[in-house]
Amino acid sequence: MITEVCYTAQTTVDAKYKLLIDYKLSNQNDKKAMGIMLRRAKSILRTSSFTALYDKGYHTGQ
């Protein structure tokens, strides 16, 4: 059995009902993680009509 300690967790949560929609755990830098999580949310929710809120630590300048 292999056990890894992950230092970053990304989550997507429904604002109205506070339900967890998606999550991702990794040992990678999360600087570009927001784009991945937004694409996953679009796929899960089957829409691109939503508002995403996140802190400036995700900013890559692109």
MOPESUL-V518374 format. One line per field, one symbol per residue. ss: DSSP state (2 for helix, 1 for strand, 0 for the rest). phi: phi as a letter, one per 20 degrees, with the letter a starting at -180 (. if undefined). Layout:
ss: ???
phi: ???
This chain:
ss: 00000001111110000001111111000000222222222222200000000002220000
phi: .dddeedccdcccfffdmefebbbdbddgegdfffffffffgffelbddbdddbeffefdne
